Amino acid sequence: MIRYIAPGSLFLIAILAAVAASGPPSTASWHLTSESEALIPDATLRAQIFRALDAAESAGTDPSISHFKVRAATVVTVNKEDHIVLGGNTEYEVPEAIHGESSLLNHVTTLYGPDVTRHAVRFVAFFSERCGVSGSCGDCRDFQHAVTDYAHLFIVCGQASDHTVRVTRFSDQLVDEDKFPVASRDSLPITSGELAQLTQSAAEARLGGVTLFTTARHTGAAGLSFSGKIYRAAGGDDAAFHYRFPIGGLLQQAATERDYFLRAIVVVGEKGQWPAVSYRDRQYGFESSSFNHEAGKPPIALIITDGLGHFRATTFEAALPHAFSTVNFMPQALKDFLAAHQTQTPTAK
Ligand SMILES: [Zn+2]
């Protein structure tokens, strides 16, 4: 949420700092919005949130590309003692980053172990110049989903200018695959023939990829562009655990051919099961769909199938609520980029 108001918002981390919370009480006049007061009736938790916000202000960051600082903190109670833990963003090389919230949770685990991360982290608080409405990037959603008691996790943004504090539920950023609306062949924005082609292509893609570590979650994806081409990819893992995501993979192939506008993407998993679509992959899809939006085209249809003739369909906009893309941060740069990379007859794949 919120902390993402500049291009930099995409990137992060930071500092490994745990500060015993034995300092003086907060003197900052943090105050919850009325909606947030309803979410956090507990006075002890409120005090912890305000304390974390005070501490987050000094979280170290190194956003060398975006210059956007993501300063995060939480308070965990371990053996009846409160501890403040900080996280911040670091950016490096090609736009890569360690993100603030992932940094923070990793620090909690480093200091107190994974059980504390799962059971004692009740909120992630961001100290921000201005609180907006964006949530975490897809990858940080995957991470928070995996390592915290995510159903009960609160996301806090403390706005520096007026000390307003906004609290939301992390679960507002999640949409499980079984919540994707059931779709019939007729309700989709592609023809039955195109759907059959994409489904078959994705299923064939899934036969490949690299699955030395990935077992249950292996998927294949195929996408159809407005120029009529199909691109496909399967997930690929490696020893460094830098997983290559199927939707990201096919979108990269399409972009390589300057074929930037996709109509629909179909994802398949094991026959008889609905495939998981990770939030990181949704982030890639959302970014690409924002190109469509910029060009006045409909959003990309995200379609999943169980391989037995059943389909669910949504959009990346719906599957990644409160998302951000370069459209938000660099609207003119994106317009210029797409204009400069137009192809009348996109190169065949
Ligand atoms: Zn992130």
Residues whose N, C-alpha, C, O or C-beta is under 5 A from the ligand:
A	BS01	ZN	L10 H99 S136 C137 C140
